[in-house]
Amino acid sequence: MDQDLVEALEFLLGRDDDGALFDRETPEGGYRSQGLENALKTIRRKLRARPD
């Protein structure tokens, strides 16, 4: 798997002590940060570029 994709997935899959997904770059209960938006764009771009 591409290293950029792996890093983006690891960013998205951060979990708090209760196991809930969280955005590491915003205050508690915050909106999506630019970092999360960038990670989502990376994943979408990599998935579109994958050969079938």
mmCIF entry with sequence, helices, sheets and N, C-alpha, C, O atoms, coordinates in Angstrom:
data_MODEL
# 
_entry.id   MODEL 
# 
_entity.id                         1 
_entity.type                       polymer 
_entity.pdbx_number_of_molecules   1 
# 
_entity_poly.entity_id                      1 
_entity_poly.type                           'polypeptide(L)' 
_entity_poly.nstd_linkage                   no 
_entity_poly.nstd_monomer                   no 
_entity_poly.pdbx_seq_one_letter_code       MDQDLVEALEFLLGRDDDGALFDRETPEGGYRSQGLENALKTIRRKLRARPD 
_entity_poly.pdbx_seq_one_letter_code_can   MDQDLVEALEFLLGRDDDGALFDRETPEGGYRSQGLENALKTIRRKLRARPD 
_entity_poly.pdbx_strand_id                 A 
# 
loop_
_entity_poly_seq.entity_id 
_entity_poly_seq.num 
_entity_poly_seq.mon_id 
_entity_poly_seq.hetero 
1 1  MET n 
1 2  ASP n 
1 3  GLN n 
1 4  ASP n 
1 5  LEU n 
1 6  VAL n 
1 7  GLU n 
1 8  ALA n 
1 9  LEU n 
1 10 GLU n 
1 11 PHE n 
1 12 LEU n 
1 13 LEU n 
1 14 GLY n 
1 15 ARG n 
1 16 ASP n 
1 17 ASP n 
1 18 ASP n 
1 19 GLY n 
1 20 ALA n 
1 21 LEU n 
1 22 PHE n 
1 23 ASP n 
1 24 ARG n 
1 25 GLU n 
1 26 THR n 
1 27 PRO n 
1 28 GLU n 
1 29 GLY n 
1 30 GLY n 
1 31 TYR n 
1 32 ARG n 
1 33 SER n 
1 34 GLN n 
1 35 GLY n 
1 36 LEU n 
1 37 GLU n 
1 38 ASN n 
1 39 ALA n 
1 40 LEU n 
1 41 LYS n 
1 42 THR n 
1 43 ILE n 
1 44 ARG n 
1 45 ARG n 
1 46 LYS n 
1 47 LEU n 
1 48 ARG n 
1 49 ALA n 
1 50 ARG n 
1 51 PRO n 
1 52 ASP n 
# 
_struct_asym.id          A 
_struct_asym.entity_id   1 
# 
loop_
_struct_conf.conf_type_id 
_struct_conf.id 
_struct_conf.pdbx_PDB_helix_id 
_struct_conf.beg_label_comp_id 
_struct_conf.beg_label_asym_id 
_struct_conf.beg_label_seq_id 
_struct_conf.pdbx_beg_PDB_ins_code 
_struct_conf.end_label_comp_id 
_struct_conf.end_label_asym_id 
_struct_conf.end_label_seq_id 
_struct_conf.pdbx_end_PDB_ins_code 
_struct_conf.beg_auth_comp_id 
_struct_conf.beg_auth_asym_id 
_struct_conf.beg_auth_seq_id 
_struct_conf.end_auth_comp_id 
_struct_conf.end_auth_asym_id 
_struct_conf.end_auth_seq_id 
_struct_conf.pdbx_PDB_helix_class 
_struct_conf.details 
_struct_conf.pdbx_PDB_helix_length 
HELX_P HELX_P1 AA1 GLN A 3  ? LEU A 12 ? GLN A 3  LEU A 12 1 ? 10 
HELX_P HELX_P2 AA2 GLN A 34 ? ALA A 49 ? GLN A 34 ALA A 49 1 ? 16 
# 
_struct_conf_type.id          HELX_P 
_struct_conf_type.criteria    ? 
_struct_conf_type.reference   ? 
# 
loop_
_atom_site.group_PDB 
_atom_site.id 
_atom_site.type_symbol 
_atom_site.label_atom_id 
_atom_site.label_alt_id 
_atom_site.label_comp_id 
_atom_site.label_asym_id 
_atom_site.label_entity_id 
_atom_site.label_seq_id 
_atom_site.pdbx_PDB_ins_code 
_atom_site.Cartn_x 
_atom_site.Cartn_y 
_atom_site.Cartn_z 
_atom_site.occupancy 
_atom_site.B_iso_or_equiv 
_atom_site.pdbx_formal_charge 
_atom_site.auth_seq_id 
_atom_site.auth_comp_id 
_atom_site.auth_asym_id 
_atom_site.auth_atom_id 
_atom_site.pdbx_PDB_model_num 
ATOM 1   N N  . MET A 1 1  ? 0.845   -1.182 0.000   1.00 0.00 ? 1  MET A N  1 
ATOM 2   C CA . MET A 1 1  ? 0.000   0.000  0.000   1.00 0.00 ? 1  MET A CA 1 
ATOM 3   C C  . MET A 1 1  ? 0.885   1.238  0.000   1.00 0.00 ? 1  MET A C  1 
ATOM 4   O O  . MET A 1 1  ? 1.952   1.233  0.612   1.00 0.00 ? 1  MET A O  1 
ATOM 5   N N  . ASP A 1 2  ? 0.466   2.269  -0.661  1.00 0.00 ? 2  ASP A N  1 
ATOM 6   C CA . ASP A 1 2  ? 1.210   3.514  -0.739  1.00 0.00 ? 2  ASP A CA 1 
ATOM 7   C C  . ASP A 1 2  ? 1.363   4.139  0.648   1.00 0.00 ? 2  ASP A C  1 
ATOM 8   O O  . ASP A 1 2  ? 0.408   4.166  1.424   1.00 0.00 ? 2  ASP A O  1 
ATOM 9   N N  . GLN A 1 3  ? 2.556   4.641  0.964   1.00 0.00 ? 3  GLN A N  1 
ATOM 10  C CA . GLN A 1 3  ? 2.829   5.207  2.291   1.00 0.00 ? 3  GLN A CA 1 
ATOM 11  C C  . GLN A 1 3  ? 1.931   6.400  2.600   1.00 0.00 ? 3  GLN A C  1 
ATOM 12  O O  . GLN A 1 3  ? 1.499   6.553  3.743   1.00 0.00 ? 3  GLN A O  1 
ATOM 13  N N  . ASP A 1 4  ? 1.635   7.256  1.612   1.00 0.00 ? 4  ASP A N  1 
ATOM 14  C CA . ASP A 1 4  ? 0.731   8.388  1.840   1.00 0.00 ? 4  ASP A CA 1 
ATOM 15  C C  . ASP A 1 4  ? -0.649  7.907  2.271   1.00 0.00 ? 4  ASP A C  1 
ATOM 16  O O  . ASP A 1 4  ? -1.264  8.488  3.166   1.00 0.00 ? 4  ASP A O  1 
ATOM 17  N N  . LEU A 1 5  ? -1.131  6.848  1.635   1.00 0.00 ? 5  LEU A N  1 
ATOM 18  C CA . LEU A 1 5  ? -2.442  6.305  1.974   1.00 0.00 ? 5  LEU A CA 1 
ATOM 19  C C  . LEU A 1 5  ? -2.431  5.710  3.375   1.00 0.00 ? 5  LEU A C  1 
ATOM 20  O O  . LEU A 1 5  ? -3.370  5.915  4.143   1.00 0.00 ? 5  LEU A O  1 
ATOM 21  N N  . VAL A 1 6  ? -1.382  4.980  3.710   1.00 0.00 ? 6  VAL A N  1 
ATOM 22  C CA . VAL A 1 6  ? -1.268  4.398  5.049   1.00 0.00 ? 6  VAL A CA 1 
ATOM 23  C C  . VAL A 1 6  ? -1.283  5.494  6.108   1.00 0.00 ? 6  VAL A C  1 
ATOM 24  O O  . VAL A 1 6  ? -1.990  5.378  7.109   1.00 0.00 ? 6  VAL A O  1 
ATOM 25  N N  . GLU A 1 7  ? -0.516  6.548  5.897   1.00 0.00 ? 7  GLU A N  1 
ATOM 26  C CA . GLU A 1 7  ? -0.468  7.646  6.864   1.00 0.00 ? 7  GLU A CA 1 
ATOM 27  C C  . GLU A 1 7  ? -1.825  8.331  6.992   1.00 0.00 ? 7  GLU A C  1 
ATOM 28  O O  . GLU A 1 7  ? -2.232  8.693  8.096   1.00 0.00 ? 7  GLU A O  1 
ATOM 29  N N  . ALA A 1 8  ? -2.523  8.510  5.889   1.00 0.00 ? 8  ALA A N  1 
ATOM 30  C CA . ALA A 1 8  ? -3.846  9.131  5.935   1.00 0.00 ? 8  ALA A CA 1 
ATOM 31  C C  . ALA A 1 8  ? -4.831  8.255  6.699   1.00 0.00 ? 8  ALA A C  1 
ATOM 32  O O  . ALA A 1 8  ? -5.629  8.758  7.490   1.00 0.00 ? 8  ALA A O  1 
ATOM 33  N N  . LEU A 1 9  ? -4.779  6.953  6.467   1.00 0.00 ? 9  LEU A N  1 
ATOM 34  C CA . LEU A 1 9  ? -5.664  6.036  7.185   1.00 0.00 ? 9  LEU A CA 1 
ATOM 35  C C  . LEU A 1 9  ? -5.366  6.031  8.678   1.00 0.00 ? 9  LEU A C  1 
ATOM 36  O O  . LEU A 1 9  ? -6.289  6.031  9.493   1.00 0.00 ? 9  LEU A O  1 
ATOM 37  N N  . GLU A 1 10 ? -4.096  6.027  9.043   1.00 0.00 ? 10 GLU A N  1 
ATOM 38  C CA . GLU A 1 10 ? -3.737  6.065  10.459  1.00 0.00 ? 10 GLU A CA 1 
ATOM 39  C C  . GLU A 1 10 ? -4.254  7.344  11.106  1.00 0.00 ? 10 GLU A C  1 
ATOM 40  O O  . GLU A 1 10 ? -4.701  7.325  12.253  1.00 0.00 ? 10 GLU A O  1 
ATOM 41  N N  . PHE A 1 11 ? -4.196  8.450  10.379  1.00 0.00 ? 11 PHE A N  1 
ATOM 42  C CA . PHE A 1 11 ? -4.707  9.723  10.891  1.00 0.00 ? 11 PHE A CA 1 
ATOM 43  C C  . PHE A 1 11 ? -6.211  9.633  11.144  1.00 0.00 ? 11 PHE A C  1 
ATOM 44  O O  . PHE A 1 11 ? -6.699  10.064 12.189  1.00 0.00 ? 11 PHE A O  1 
ATOM 45  N N  . LEU A 1 12 ? -6.926  9.082  10.198  1.00 0.00 ? 12 LEU A N  1 
ATOM 46  C CA . LEU A 1 12 ? -8.380  8.991  10.314  1.00 0.00 ? 12 LEU A CA 1 
ATOM 47  C C  . LEU A 1 12 ? -8.825  8.008  11.381  1.00 0.00 ? 12 LEU A C  1 
ATOM 48  O O  . LEU A 1 12 ? -9.887  8.182  11.978  1.00 0.00 ? 12 LEU A O  1 
ATOM 49  N N  . LEU A 1 13 ? -8.042  6.995  11.625  1.00 0.00 ? 13 LEU A N  1 
ATOM 50  C CA . LEU A 1 13 ? -8.452  5.938  12.539  1.00 0.00 ? 13 LEU A CA 1 
ATOM 51  C C  . LEU A 1 13 ? -8.003  6.162  13.967  1.00 0.00 ? 13 LEU A C  1 
ATOM 52  O O  . LEU A 1 13 ? -7.993  5.219  14.758  1.00 0.00 ? 13 LEU A O  1 
ATOM 53  N N  . GLY A 1 14 ? -7.633  7.377  14.321  1.00 0.00 ? 14 GLY A N  1 
ATOM 54  C CA . GLY A 1 14 ? -7.325  7.687  15.704  1.00 0.00 ? 14 GLY A CA 1 
ATOM 55  C C  . GLY A 1 14 ? -8.561  7.468  16.563  1.00 0.00 ? 14 GLY A C  1 
ATOM 56  O O  . GLY A 1 14 ? -9.669  7.816  16.155  1.00 0.00 ? 14 GLY A O  1 
ATOM 57  N N  . ARG A 1 15 ? -8.381  6.889  17.761  1.00 0.00 ? 15 ARG A N  1 
ATOM 58  C CA . ARG A 1 15 ? -9.510  6.621  18.648  1.00 0.00 ? 15 ARG A CA 1 
ATOM 59  C C  . ARG A 1 15 ? -9.193  7.131  20.042  1.00 0.00 ? 15 ARG A C  1 
ATOM 60  O O  . ARG A 1 15 ? -8.046  7.098  20.488  1.00 0.00 ? 15 ARG A O  1 
ATOM 61  N N  . ASP A 1 16 ? -10.231 7.605  20.723  1.00 0.00 ? 16 ASP A N  1 
ATOM 62  C CA . ASP A 1 16 ? -10.040 8.041  22.098  1.00 0.00 ? 16 ASP A CA 1 
ATOM 63  C C  . ASP A 1 16 ? -10.117 6.838  23.035  1.00 0.00 ? 16 ASP A C  1 
ATOM 64  O O  . ASP A 1 16 ? -10.226 5.702  22.572  1.00 0.00 ? 16 ASP A O  1 
ATOM 65  N N  . ASP A 1 17 ? -10.063 7.072  24.342  1.00 0.00 ? 17 ASP A N  1 
ATOM 66  C CA . ASP A 1 17 ? -10.073 5.980  25.321  1.00 0.00 ? 17 ASP A CA 1 
ATOM 67  C C  . ASP A 1 17 ? -11.348 5.148  25.268  1.00 0.00 ? 17 ASP A C  1 
ATOM 68  O O  . ASP A 1 17 ? -11.341 3.980  25.656  1.00 0.00 ? 17 ASP A O  1 
ATOM 69  N N  . ASP A 1 18 ? -12.436 5.735  24.792  1.00 0.00 ? 18 ASP A N  1 
ATOM 70  C CA . ASP A 1 18 ? -13.711 5.020  24.679  1.00 0.00 ? 18 ASP A CA 1 
ATOM 71  C C  . ASP A 1 18 ? -13.856 4.298  23.345  1.00 0.00 ? 18 ASP A C  1 
ATOM 72  O O  . ASP A 1 18 ? -14.861 3.625  23.115  1.00 0.00 ? 18 ASP A O  1 
ATOM 73  N N  . GLY A 1 19 ? -12.867 4.428  22.465  1.00 0.00 ? 19 GLY A N  1 
ATOM 74  C CA . GLY A 1 19 ? -12.909 3.769  21.168  1.00 0.00 ? 19 GLY A CA 1 
ATOM 75  C C  . GLY A 1 19 ? -13.584 4.575  20.073  1.00 0.00 ? 19 GLY A C  1 
ATOM 76  O O  . GLY A 1 19 ? -13.724 4.098  18.947  1.00 0.00 ? 19 GLY A O  1 
ATOM 77  N N  . ALA A 1 20 ? -14.003 5.792  20.392  1.00 0.00 ? 20 ALA A N  1 
ATOM 78  C CA . ALA A 1 20 ? -14.658 6.632  19.389  1.00 0.00 ? 20 ALA A CA 1 
ATOM 79  C C  . ALA A 1 20 ? -13.617 7.279  18.478  1.00 0.00 ? 20 ALA A C  1 
ATOM 80  O O  . ALA A 1 20 ? -12.539 7.667  18.928  1.00 0.00 ? 20 ALA A O  1 
ATOM 81  N N  . LEU A 1 21 ? -13.955 7.392  17.185  1.00 0.00 ? 21 LEU A N  1 
ATOM 82  C CA . LEU A 1 21 ? -13.067 8.081  16.247  1.00 0.00 ? 21 LEU A CA 1 
ATOM 83  C C  . LEU A 1 21 ? -13.019 9.561  16.590  1.00 0.00 ? 21 LEU A C  1 
ATOM 84  O O  . LEU A 1 21 ? -14.024 10.139 17.004  1.00 0.00 ? 21 LEU A O  1 
ATOM 85  N N  . PHE A 1 22 ? -11.872 10.166 16.421  1.00 0.00 ? 22 PHE A N  1 
ATOM 86  C CA . PHE A 1 22 ? -11.772 11.596 16.682  1.00 0.00 ? 22 PHE A CA 1 
ATOM 87  C C  . PHE A 1 22 ? -10.831 12.260 15.697  1.00 0.00 ? 22 PHE A C  1 
ATOM 88  O O  . PHE A 1 22 ? -9.966  11.619 15.101  1.00 0.00 ? 22 PHE A O  1 
ATOM 89  N N  . ASP A 1 23 ? -11.020 13.539 15.544  1.00 0.00 ? 23 ASP A N  1 
ATOM 90  C CA . ASP A 1 23 ? -10.171 14.381 14.702  1.00 0.00 ? 23 ASP A CA 1 
ATOM 91  C C  . ASP A 1 23 ? -9.096  14.961 15.608  1.00 0.00 ? 23 ASP A C  1 
ATOM 92  O O  . ASP A 1 23 ? -9.404  15.728 16.520  1.00 0.00 ? 23 ASP A O  1 
ATOM 93  N N  . ARG A 1 24 ? -7.864  14.611 15.371  1.00 0.00 ? 24 ARG A N  1 
ATOM 94  C CA . ARG A 1 24 ? -6.770  14.993 16.264  1.00 0.00 ? 24 ARG A CA 1 
ATOM 95  C C  . ARG A 1 24 ? -6.432  16.479 16.247  1.00 0.00 ? 24 ARG A C  1 
ATOM 96  O O  . ARG A 1 24 ? -5.716  16.949 17.132  1.00 0.00 ? 24 ARG A O  1 
ATOM 97  N N  . GLU A 1 25 ? -6.923  17.229 15.271  1.00 0.00 ? 25 GLU A N  1 
ATOM 98  C CA . GLU A 1 25 ? -6.492  18.618 15.121  1.00 0.00 ? 25 GLU A CA 1 
ATOM 99  C C  . GLU A 1 25 ? -7.536  19.653 15.513  1.00 0.00 ? 25 GLU A C  1 
ATOM 100 O O  . GLU A 1 25 ? -7.294  20.848 15.340  1.00 0.00 ? 25 GLU A O  1 
ATOM 101 N N  . THR A 1 26 ? -8.678  19.244 16.031  1.00 0.00 ? 26 THR A N  1 
ATOM 102 C CA . THR A 1 26 ? -9.689  20.214 16.437  1.00 0.00 ? 26 THR A CA 1 
ATOM 103 C C  . THR A 1 26 ? -9.994  20.060 17.914  1.00 0.00 ? 26 THR A C  1 
ATOM 104 O O  . THR A 1 26 ? -9.734  19.004 18.491  1.00 0.00 ? 26 THR A O  1 
ATOM 105 N N  . PRO A 1 27 ? -10.537 21.091 18.533  1.00 0.00 ? 27 PRO A N  1 
ATOM 106 C CA . PRO A 1 27 ? -10.949 20.970 19.932  1.00 0.00 ? 27 PRO A CA 1 
ATOM 107 C C  . PRO A 1 27 ? -12.037 19.902 20.071  1.00 0.00 ? 27 PRO A C  1 
ATOM 108 O O  . PRO A 1 27 ? -12.674 19.529 19.086  1.00 0.00 ? 27 PRO A O  1 
ATOM 109 N N  . GLU A 1 28 ? -12.244 19.421 21.276  1.00 0.00 ? 28 GLU A N  1 
ATOM 110 C CA . GLU A 1 28 ? -13.257 18.398 21.532  1.00 0.00 ? 28 GLU A CA 1 
ATOM 111 C C  . GLU A 1 28 ? -14.602 18.830 20.951  1.00 0.00 ? 28 GLU A C  1 
ATOM 112 O O  . GLU A 1 28 ? -15.053 19.952 21.179  1.00 0.00 ? 28 GLU A O  1 
ATOM 113 N N  . GLY A 1 29 ? -15.228 17.940 20.209  1.00 0.00 ? 29 GLY A N  1 
ATOM 114 C CA . GLY A 1 29 ? -16.513 18.246 19.595  1.00 0.00 ? 29 GLY A CA 1 
ATOM 115 C C  . GLY A 1 29 ? -16.427 19.185 18.408  1.00 0.00 ? 29 GLY A C  1 
ATOM 116 O O  . GLY A 1 29 ? -17.442 19.706 17.947  1.00 0.00 ? 29 GLY A O  1 
ATOM 117 N N  . GLY A 1 30 ? -15.213 19.401 17.911  1.00 0.00 ? 30 GLY A N  1 
ATOM 118 C CA . GLY A 1 30 ? -15.016 20.358 16.828  1.00 0.00 ? 30 GLY A CA 1 
ATOM 119 C C  . GLY A 1 30 ? -15.394 19.812 15.471  1.00 0.00 ? 30 GLY A C  1 
ATOM 120 O O  . GLY A 1 30 ? -15.761 18.647 15.315  1.00 0.00 ? 30 GLY A O  1 
ATOM 121 N N  . TYR A 1 31 ? -15.292 20.687 14.505  1.00 0.00 ? 31 TYR A N  1 
ATOM 122 C CA . TYR A 1 31 ? -15.551 20.321 13.121  1.00 0.00 ? 31 TYR A CA 1 
ATOM 123 C C  . TYR A 1 31 ? -14.312 19.664 12.524  1.00 0.00 ? 31 TYR A C  1 
ATOM 124 O O  . TYR A 1 31 ? -13.258 19.606 13.158  1.00 0.00 ? 31 TYR A O  1 
ATOM 125 N N  . ARG A 1 32 ? -14.452 19.175 11.311  1.00 0.00 ? 32 ARG A N  1 
ATOM 126 C CA . ARG A 1 32 ? -13.301 18.591 10.624  1.00 0.00 ? 32 ARG A CA 1 
ATOM 127 C C  . ARG A 1 32 ? -12.218 19.644 10.447  1.00 0.00 ? 32 ARG A C  1 
ATOM 128 O O  . ARG A 1 32 ? -12.486 20.762 10.008  1.00 0.00 ? 32 ARG A O  1 
ATOM 129 N N  . SER A 1 33 ? -11.009 19.277 10.791  1.00 0.00 ? 33 SER A N  1 
ATOM 130 C CA . SER A 1 33 ? -9.879  20.183 10.608  1.00 0.00 ? 33 SER A CA 1 
ATOM 131 C C  . SER A 1 33 ? -9.378  20.095 9.171   1.00 0.00 ? 33 SER A C  1 
ATOM 132 O O  . SER A 1 33 ? -9.790  19.222 8.408   1.00 0.00 ? 33 SER A O  1 
ATOM 133 N N  . GLN A 1 34 ? -8.490  21.004 8.817   1.00 0.00 ? 34 GLN A N  1 
ATOM 134 C CA . GLN A 1 34 ? -7.877  20.953 7.492   1.00 0.00 ? 34 GLN A CA 1 
ATOM 135 C C  . GLN A 1 34 ? -7.070  19.669 7.339   1.00 0.00 ? 34 GLN A C  1 
ATOM 136 O O  . GLN A 1 34 ? -7.024  19.097 6.250   1.00 0.00 ? 34 GLN A O  1 
ATOM 137 N N  . GLY A 1 35 ? -6.435  19.207 8.413   1.00 0.00 ? 35 GLY A N  1 
ATOM 138 C CA . GLY A 1 35 ? -5.682  17.953 8.351   1.00 0.00 ? 35 GLY A CA 1 
ATOM 139 C C  . GLY A 1 35 ? -6.562  16.773 7.992   1.00 0.00 ? 35 GLY A C  1 
ATOM 140 O O  . GLY A 1 35 ? -6.166  15.920 7.198   1.00 0.00 ? 35 GLY A O  1 
ATOM 141 N N  . LEU A 1 36 ? -7.748  16.716 8.566   1.00 0.00 ? 36 LEU A N  1 
ATOM 142 C CA . LEU A 1 36 ? -8.671  15.633 8.246   1.00 0.00 ? 36 LEU A CA 1 
ATOM 143 C C  . LEU A 1 36 ? -9.180  15.761 6.821   1.00 0.00 ? 36 LEU A C  1 
ATOM 144 O O  . LEU A 1 36 ? -9.291  14.761 6.111   1.00 0.00 ? 36 LEU A O  1 
ATOM 145 N N  . GLU A 1 37 ? -9.487  16.970 6.397   1.00 0.00 ? 37 GLU A N  1 
ATOM 146 C CA . GLU A 1 37 ? -9.908  17.177 5.008   1.00 0.00 ? 37 GLU A CA 1 
ATOM 147 C C  . GLU A 1 37 ? -8.818  16.722 4.044   1.00 0.00 ? 37 GLU A C  1 
ATOM 148 O O  . GLU A 1 37 ? -9.116  16.081 3.036   1.00 0.00 ? 37 GLU A O  1 
ATOM 149 N N  . ASN A 1 38 ? -7.562  17.044 4.340   1.00 0.00 ? 38 ASN A N  1 
ATOM 150 C CA . ASN A 1 38 ? -6.441  16.622 3.488   1.00 0.00 ? 38 ASN A CA 1 
ATOM 151 C C  . ASN A 1 38 ? -6.323  15.105 3.457   1.00 0.00 ? 38 ASN A C  1 
ATOM 152 O O  . ASN A 1 38 ? -6.066  14.526 2.402   1.00 0.00 ? 38 ASN A O  1 
ATOM 153 N N  . ALA A 1 39 ? -6.508  14.455 4.601   1.00 0.00 ? 39 ALA A N  1 
ATOM 154 C CA . ALA A 1 39 ? -6.436  12.994 4.659   1.00 0.00 ? 39 ALA A CA 1 
ATOM 155 C C  . ALA A 1 39 ? -7.536  12.372 3.803   1.00 0.00 ? 39 ALA A C  1 
ATOM 156 O O  . ALA A 1 39 ? -7.278  11.418 3.068   1.00 0.00 ? 39 ALA A O  1 
ATOM 157 N N  . LEU A 1 40 ? -8.748  12.894 3.889   1.00 0.00 ? 40 LEU A N  1 
ATOM 158 C CA . LEU A 1 40 ? -9.845  12.378 3.076   1.00 0.00 ? 40 LEU A CA 1 
ATOM 159 C C  . LEU A 1 40 ? -9.560  12.548 1.586   1.00 0.00 ? 40 LEU A C  1 
ATOM 160 O O  . LEU A 1 40 ? -9.827  11.641 0.798   1.00 0.00 ? 40 LEU A O  1 
ATOM 161 N N  . LYS A 1 41 ? -9.021  13.700 1.196   1.00 0.00 ? 41 LYS A N  1 
ATOM 162 C CA . LYS A 1 41 ? -8.674  13.937 -0.211  1.00 0.00 ? 41 LYS A CA 1 
ATOM 163 C C  . LYS A 1 41 ? -7.610  12.954 -0.684  1.00 0.00 ? 41 LYS A C  1 
ATOM 164 O O  . LYS A 1 41 ? -7.685  12.450 -1.805  1.00 0.00 ? 41 LYS A O  1 
ATOM 165 N N  . THR A 1 42 ? -6.618  12.678 0.162   1.00 0.00 ? 42 THR A N  1 
ATOM 166 C CA . THR A 1 42 ? -5.559  11.732 -0.190  1.00 0.00 ? 42 THR A CA 1 
ATOM 167 C C  . THR A 1 42 ? -6.136  10.347 -0.428  1.00 0.00 ? 42 THR A C  1 
ATOM 168 O O  . THR A 1 42 ? -5.790  9.691  -1.410  1.00 0.00 ? 42 THR A O  1 
ATOM 169 N N  . ILE A 1 43 ? -7.004  9.902  0.453   1.00 0.00 ? 43 ILE A N  1 
ATOM 170 C CA . ILE A 1 43 ? -7.609  8.576  0.315   1.00 0.00 ? 43 ILE A CA 1 
ATOM 171 C C  . ILE A 1 43 ? -8.434  8.501  -0.958  1.00 0.00 ? 43 ILE A C  1 
ATOM 172 O O  . ILE A 1 43 ? -8.320  7.536  -1.714  1.00 0.00 ? 43 ILE A O  1 
ATOM 173 N N  . ARG A 1 44 ? -9.255  9.497  -1.201  1.00 0.00 ? 44 ARG A N  1 
ATOM 174 C CA . ARG A 1 44 ? -10.081 9.484  -2.416  1.00 0.00 ? 44 ARG A CA 1 
ATOM 175 C C  . ARG A 1 44 ? -9.219  9.478  -3.674  1.00 0.00 ? 44 ARG A C  1 
ATOM 176 O O  . ARG A 1 44 ? -9.497  8.737  -4.616  1.00 0.00 ? 44 ARG A O  1 
ATOM 177 N N  . ARG A 1 45 ? -8.176  10.302 -3.689  1.00 0.00 ? 45 ARG A N  1 
ATOM 178 C CA . ARG A 1 45 ? -7.284  10.369 -4.852  1.00 0.00 ? 45 ARG A CA 1 
ATOM 179 C C  . ARG A 1 45 ? -6.590  9.026  -5.082  1.00 0.00 ? 45 ARG A C  1 
ATOM 180 O O  . ARG A 1 45 ? -6.498  8.561  -6.217  1.00 0.00 ? 45 ARG A O  1 
ATOM 181 N N  . LYS A 1 46 ? -6.105  8.406  -4.011  1.00 0.00 ? 46 LYS A N  1 
ATOM 182 C CA . LYS A 1 46 ? -5.397  7.134  -4.149  1.00 0.00 ? 46 LYS A CA 1 
ATOM 183 C C  . LYS A 1 46 ? -6.338  6.023  -4.601  1.00 0.00 ? 46 LYS A C  1 
ATOM 184 O O  . LYS A 1 46 ? -5.953  5.172  -5.402  1.00 0.00 ? 46 LYS A O  1 
ATOM 185 N N  . LEU A 1 47 ? -7.563  6.024  -4.095  1.00 0.00 ? 47 LEU A N  1 
ATOM 186 C CA . LEU A 1 47 ? -8.515  4.992  -4.496  1.00 0.00 ? 47 LEU A CA 1 
ATOM 187 C C  . LEU A 1 47 ? -8.911  5.144  -5.959  1.00 0.00 ? 47 LEU A C  1 
ATOM 188 O O  . LEU A 1 47 ? -9.085  4.146  -6.658  1.00 0.00 ? 47 LEU A O  1 
ATOM 189 N N  . ARG A 1 48 ? -9.056  6.380  -6.432  1.00 0.00 ? 48 ARG A N  1 
ATOM 190 C CA . ARG A 1 48 ? -9.384  6.602  -7.849  1.00 0.00 ? 48 ARG A CA 1 
ATOM 191 C C  . ARG A 1 48 ? -8.234  6.173  -8.755  1.00 0.00 ? 48 ARG A C  1 
ATOM 192 O O  . ARG A 1 48 ? -8.465  5.735  -9.882  1.00 0.00 ? 48 ARG A O  1 
ATOM 193 N N  . ALA A 1 49 ? -7.012  6.292  -8.279  1.00 0.00 ? 49 ALA A N  1 
ATOM 194 C CA . ALA A 1 49 ? -5.838  5.980  -9.095  1.00 0.00 ? 49 ALA A CA 1 
ATOM 195 C C  . ALA A 1 49 ? -5.508  4.488  -9.118  1.00 0.00 ? 49 ALA A C  1 
ATOM 196 O O  . ALA A 1 49 ? -4.679  4.052  -9.917  1.00 0.00 ? 49 ALA A O  1 
ATOM 197 N N  . ARG A 1 50 ? -6.144  3.708  -8.256  1.00 0.00 ? 50 ARG A N  1 
ATOM 198 C CA . ARG A 1 50 ? -5.841  2.272  -8.196  1.00 0.00 ? 50 ARG A CA 1 
ATOM 199 C C  . ARG A 1 50 ? -6.308  1.563  -9.459  1.00 0.00 ? 50 ARG A C  1 
ATOM 200 O O  . ARG A 1 50 ? -7.423  1.794  -9.928  1.00 0.00 ? 50 ARG A O  1 
ATOM 201 N N  . PRO A 1 51 ? -5.464  0.704  -10.008 1.00 0.00 ? 51 PRO A N  1 
ATOM 202 C CA . PRO A 1 51 ? -5.909  -0.102 -11.153 1.00 0.00 ? 51 PRO A CA 1 
ATOM 203 C C  . PRO A 1 51 ? -6.883  -1.177 -10.668 1.00 0.00 ? 51 PRO A C  1 
ATOM 204 O O  . PRO A 1 51 ? -6.705  -1.738 -9.587  1.00 0.00 ? 51 PRO A O  1 
ATOM 205 N N  . ASP A 1 52 ? -7.898  -1.459 -11.461 1.00 0.00 ? 52 ASP A N  1 
ATOM 206 C CA . ASP A 1 52 ? -8.892  -2.485 -11.081 1.00 0.00 ? 52 ASP A CA 1 
ATOM 207 C C  . ASP A 1 52 ? -8.401  -3.869 -11.381 1.00 0.00 ? 52 ASP A C  1 
ATOM 208 O O  . ASP A 1 52 ? -9.108  -4.844 -11.125 1.00 0.00 ? 52 ASP A O  1 
# 
